Amino acid sequence: MEGNLGKILVVDDDKNICEVIKMYLENSGYHVKVANDGREAQEAFTSYKPDLVLLDVMLPYLDGIDVLKWIRRDNETPVIMITAKGETFDKVLGLELGADDYIVKPFEPKELMARVKAVLRRYTAEGDSKETLTFDNLVIDINSYNVTYMGQEIKMPPKEFELLHFLASNKNRVFTREQLLCEVWGYDYPGDSRTVDVHVKRLREKVAGGDNWQLETVWGVGYKFEVK
């Protein structure tokens, strides 16, 4: 990362909110760039190359969901979606499309900072590990954040990777959704169980299983990475 703690792109059409977020982030040691609509966000992302994006859902010209889709075409930069209270559909859709986290307006600055720090800390710290996990047709390389399935490299956002790695590192152990929220998201996450369900669904679409392993649902409890 460049700068002190990293570069963050803040995208919101409310300029007052942008200035407040920018102030808190810069006071904490981050370098910040602001964009106020979807098109500006694309231009800024390309030129600025941020370490993390704070992305509002409702934007002029090109909404946040479309910007997220555009980012995820060939980039795995962490994205935290900003949604208005009650926009359940937008939150779930954002997670399905590869957002790493979301925060609901109105929010306290300290909550935003906790989420930003947690996402960046996980993304950088885990990237320094040398661990590689191998199961039949699946290779999980924590050093490069790469997953190889049936000989093909599989692209996935950091949060999906971290969930897969955590479960595979604790094979045959059952975790509740609440435990996974705590362990993988890295703090007392106020979201609901759909956050985990959405990520598991996306993982299963990308890595369906092997002869000796499977991402299993334990009904009424949670999930486990089962190795035979």
C-alpha positions as CSV (number, residue, x, y, z in Angstrom):
1,M,0.0,0.0,0.0
2,E,1.1,3.5,-0.7
3,G,0.9,6.4,1.8
4,N,0.8,5.8,5.6
5,L,-2.0,3.3,6.0
6,G,-3.3,3.0,2.4
7,K,-5.4,4.8,-0.2
8,I,-9.2,4.8,0.0
9,L,-11.6,5.9,-2.7
10,V,-14.9,7.3,-1.2
11,V,-17.8,7.3,-3.6
12,D,-21.1,9.1,-2.5
13,D,-23.2,11.7,-4.1
14,D,-23.7,13.5,-0.8
15,K,-20.7,15.8,-0.6
16,N,-21.2,16.5,3.0
17,I,-21.0,12.9,3.9
18,C,-17.9,12.5,1.7
19,E,-16.2,15.4,3.5
20,V,-16.9,13.9,6.9
21,I,-15.7,10.5,5.9
22,K,-12.6,12.0,4.3
23,M,-11.8,14.0,7.4
24,Y,-12.0,10.9,9.7
25,L,-10.0,8.7,7.4
26,E,-7.2,11.3,6.8
27,N,-7.0,12.0,10.5
28,S,-6.4,8.3,11.0
29,G,-3.6,8.3,8.5
30,Y,-5.2,7.2,5.2
31,H,-4.9,9.0,1.9
32,V,-8.4,9.7,0.5
33,K,-9.9,10.5,-2.9
34,V,-13.6,11.4,-3.4
35,A,-15.9,10.8,-6.3
36,N,-19.6,11.9,-6.4
37,D,-21.1,9.8,-9.1
38,G,-20.6,6.4,-10.8
39,R,-18.6,7.7,-13.8
40,E,-16.3,9.7,-11.6
41,A,-15.8,6.6,-9.5
42,Q,-14.7,4.6,-12.6
43,E,-12.2,7.3,-13.6
44,A,-10.9,7.7,-10.1
45,F,-10.5,3.9,-9.6
46,T,-8.5,3.6,-12.8
47,S,-6.2,6.5,-12.0
48,Y,-6.0,6.4,-8.2
49,K,-5.6,2.6,-7.8
50,P,-7.1,2.5,-4.3
51,D,-6.4,-0.1,-1.6
52,L,-10.1,0.0,-0.6
53,V,-13.3,1.5,-2.0
54,L,-16.2,2.9,0.1
55,L,-19.1,2.7,-2.4
56,D,-22.6,4.1,-2.0
57,V,-25.4,2.2,-3.7
58,M,-27.5,5.1,-4.9
59,L,-25.4,7.2,-7.3
60,P,-26.1,9.4,-10.3
61,Y,-25.3,8.2,-13.9
62,L,-24.1,4.8,-12.8
63,D,-25.3,3.3,-9.5
64,G,-23.1,1.6,-7.0
65,I,-24.1,-1.9,-8.0
66,D,-23.0,-1.3,-11.6
67,V,-19.7,0.2,-10.4
68,L,-19.2,-2.8,-8.2
69,K,-19.8,-5.1,-11.2
70,W,-17.3,-3.1,-13.2
71,I,-14.7,-3.3,-10.5
72,R,-15.2,-7.1,-10.1
73,R,-14.7,-7.8,-13.8
74,D,-10.9,-7.9,-13.4
75,N,-10.1,-6.5,-9.9
76,E,-10.3,-7.8,-6.4
77,T,-9.8,-4.6,-4.5
78,P,-11.8,-4.7,-1.2
79,V,-15.1,-2.9,-1.5
80,I,-17.4,-1.8,1.4
81,M,-20.9,-0.8,0.2
82,I,-22.7,2.1,1.9
83,T,-26.5,1.6,2.0
84,A,-29.5,3.4,3.4
85,K,-31.4,2.0,6.2
86,G,-33.9,-0.7,5.1
87,E,-32.3,-1.4,1.7
88,T,-32.1,-5.2,2.3
89,F,-32.2,-6.1,-1.3
90,D,-29.3,-3.8,-2.2
91,K,-27.2,-5.2,0.7
92,V,-27.7,-8.9,-0.3
93,L,-27.2,-8.1,-4.0
94,G,-23.9,-6.3,-3.2
95,L,-22.6,-9.3,-1.3
96,E,-23.6,-11.6,-4.1
97,L,-21.7,-9.5,-6.6
98,G,-18.5,-9.5,-4.5
99,A,-18.7,-6.7,-1.9
100,D,-16.6,-7.5,1.1
101,D,-18.7,-5.7,3.7
102,Y,-21.5,-3.1,4.0
103,I,-22.4,-0.4,6.4
104,V,-25.8,1.2,6.8
105,K,-26.4,5.0,7.0
106,P,-26.6,6.7,9.3
107,F,-23.5,5.3,11.0
108,E,-21.0,6.4,13.6
109,P,-17.5,7.3,12.4
110,K,-16.0,4.8,14.8
111,E,-18.0,2.0,13.2
112,L,-16.8,3.0,9.8
113,M,-13.2,3.1,10.9
114,A,-13.5,-0.3,12.6
115,R,-14.8,-1.8,9.3
116,V,-12.1,-0.1,7.2
117,K,-9.3,-1.2,9.5
118,A,-10.6,-4.8,9.7
119,V,-10.9,-5.2,6.0
120,L,-7.5,-3.8,5.3
121,R,-5.8,-5.6,8.1
122,R,-7.1,-9.0,7.0
123,Y,-6.3,-8.3,3.4
124,T,-2.7,-7.3,4.1
125,A,-1.8,-9.5,7.1
126,E,-3.1,-12.8,5.6
127,G,-1.3,-12.0,2.4
128,D,2.0,-12.3,4.2
129,S,1.4,-15.9,5.3
130,K,3.1,-18.8,3.5
131,E,0.4,-21.3,4.1
132,T,-1.0,-23.3,1.2
133,L,-3.9,-25.8,1.7
134,T,-4.4,-28.6,-0.8
135,F,-7.5,-30.9,-1.1
136,D,-7.8,-33.2,-4.1
137,N,-8.7,-30.7,-6.9
138,L,-8.5,-27.6,-4.7
139,V,-5.4,-25.5,-3.8
140,I,-5.8,-22.4,-1.5
141,D,-2.7,-20.2,-1.5
142,I,-3.0,-17.6,1.3
143,N,0.3,-16.0,0.3
144,S,-1.1,-14.9,-3.1
145,Y,-4.8,-15.0,-2.3
146,N,-5.2,-17.5,-5.2
147,V,-7.5,-20.4,-5.4
148,T,-7.0,-23.2,-8.0
149,Y,-9.9,-25.5,-8.7
150,M,-9.7,-28.4,-11.1
151,G,-6.5,-26.9,-12.5
152,Q,-8.0,-23.5,-13.2
153,E,-7.4,-20.3,-11.2
154,I,-10.6,-19.1,-9.7
155,K,-11.1,-15.4,-9.1
156,M,-12.9,-14.4,-5.9
157,P,-13.2,-11.3,-3.7
158,P,-11.1,-11.3,-0.5
159,K,-14.0,-12.0,1.7
160,E,-15.0,-15.1,-0.2
161,F,-11.4,-16.3,-0.1
162,E,-11.1,-15.7,3.6
163,L,-14.3,-17.6,4.4
164,L,-13.1,-20.6,2.3
165,H,-9.6,-20.5,3.8
166,F,-11.0,-20.3,7.4
167,L,-13.3,-23.3,6.9
168,A,-10.7,-25.3,5.1
169,S,-8.2,-24.5,7.8
170,N,-10.7,-26.0,10.3
171,K,-11.7,-29.1,8.3
172,N,-14.6,-31.1,9.7
173,R,-15.5,-28.5,12.3
174,V,-19.0,-27.1,12.3
175,F,-19.3,-23.3,12.7
176,T,-22.5,-21.4,13.3
177,R,-23.2,-18.4,11.1
178,E,-22.6,-16.1,14.1
179,Q,-19.2,-17.7,14.7
180,L,-18.2,-17.3,11.0
181,L,-19.3,-13.6,11.1
182,C,-17.1,-13.1,14.1
183,E,-14.1,-15.1,12.9
184,V,-14.0,-14.2,9.3
185,W,-15.3,-10.6,9.4
186,G,-12.9,-10.0,12.3
187,Y,-15.0,-8.0,14.7
188,D,-18.5,-7.9,16.3
189,Y,-20.3,-7.7,13.0
190,P,-23.8,-6.4,13.3
191,G,-25.1,-8.0,10.1
192,D,-27.4,-11.0,9.9
193,S,-26.9,-14.6,8.8
194,R,-27.6,-13.9,5.2
195,T,-24.2,-12.4,4.9
196,V,-22.7,-15.8,5.5
197,D,-25.3,-17.6,3.4
198,V,-24.6,-15.3,0.4
199,H,-20.9,-15.9,0.5
200,V,-21.3,-19.7,0.9
201,K,-23.6,-19.7,-2.1
202,R,-21.1,-17.9,-4.2
203,L,-18.3,-20.2,-3.1
204,R,-20.3,-23.3,-4.1
205,E,-20.9,-21.8,-7.5
206,K,-17.1,-21.4,-8.0
207,V,-15.8,-24.5,-6.2
208,A,-18.4,-27.3,-6.2
209,G,-16.4,-29.9,-4.3
210,G,-14.1,-32.8,-4.9
211,D,-13.8,-36.6,-4.3
212,N,-12.7,-36.1,-0.7
213,W,-14.0,-32.7,0.3
214,Q,-17.3,-30.7,0.3
215,L,-18.5,-27.5,1.7
216,E,-21.4,-28.8,3.7
217,T,-24.5,-27.3,5.3
218,V,-25.3,-28.6,8.8
219,W,-29.0,-27.9,9.0
220,G,-30.0,-25.8,12.0
221,V,-26.4,-25.1,12.9
222,G,-24.2,-23.7,10.2
223,Y,-21.4,-24.9,7.8
224,K,-18.3,-27.0,7.7
225,F,-15.6,-28.0,5.3
226,E,-15.9,-31.7,5.3
227,V,-12.9,-33.9,4.4
228,K,-13.5,-37.6,4.0
